[in-house]
Every structure is written in structure tokens, then in C-alpha cells.
Amino acid sequence: MIKAFIIAVVIYAQPLVDEDVLEPSVRNEVDRALSLAPSNEVAKAHALSKGSRLSFEVFGLTNGVSRTDAAIKVVSSQKSDGRWFSGTNDVSAAASAILIWSLE
């Protein structure tokens, strides 16, 4: 009976995962996406994030989405030339800012 209980605990015990901390594979994809993005857009995003230290959560811009989910969504929407588009608008600077935010 005790062995069955221990096995049940081991099987069902899940480690607590913080969705706001990127796991290494997601972090690698974010780093890769930023390296493919136009360097001037990434530089603008870095300047904004370092200069202001404003948090997307403060302004309600994340809509409750975790950093991991936001990073996966942004990385997967990157075009082959390294840019991001919303319709016909180039939103690479904003996408880079979200990726940088997800790394913090």
C-alpha cells in the first residue's frame, strides 16, 4: 500500500513552472529571432526598454499573457526576412520590444 502511494505521488507530482521565466529552448528561439531581426529595430527596442524600464504589465498591454506565451507567438510570426508585419505595417520594433521584455 505504501509503495502504491509513493508511486502515485511520483507520477502525479508536477514541478511548479513559472510561465514568466523562459525555458532554455524558448530563450534560444528568442535570441535567434532577435539576431535575424533588423539591427536598427532591435537597437531601438533595447534603448526603449533600458531607458524607461516600463513594464508592459503596468499598462495592461499583456492582457494576462505570460512572457513565454508572448515570446512563442512573436517568434512564430516572424517572416523569413527577419521582420514582423501587421497587415502591411512593419511592426518589427514593437515585436523586438516584446521579445526583449520576455527575456527580462
JOPEQUI-V176213 format. One line per field, one symbol per residue. ss: DSSP state (h for helix, s for strand, l for the rest). psi: psi as a letter, one per 40 degrees, with the letter a starting at -180 (. if undefined). burial: + if it has 9 or more other C-alpha atoms within 8 Angstrom, else -. Layout:
# JOPEQUI-V176213
ss: ???
psi: ???
burial: ???
This chain:
# JOPEQUI-V176213
ss: lhhhhhhhhhhhlllllllllllhhhhhhhhhhhhhllhhhhhhhhhhhhhhllllllllllllllhhhhhhhhhhllllllllssllsslhhhhhhhhhhhhl
psi: dddddddddddehhihhheehhidddddddddddddihddddddddddddddfihdddefeefehidddddddddeehideeiiihbehhfdddddddddddd.
burial: ------------------+--+---++-++--++--++--++-+++-++------+---------+++++++-++--+---++++-----+++-+++++++++-
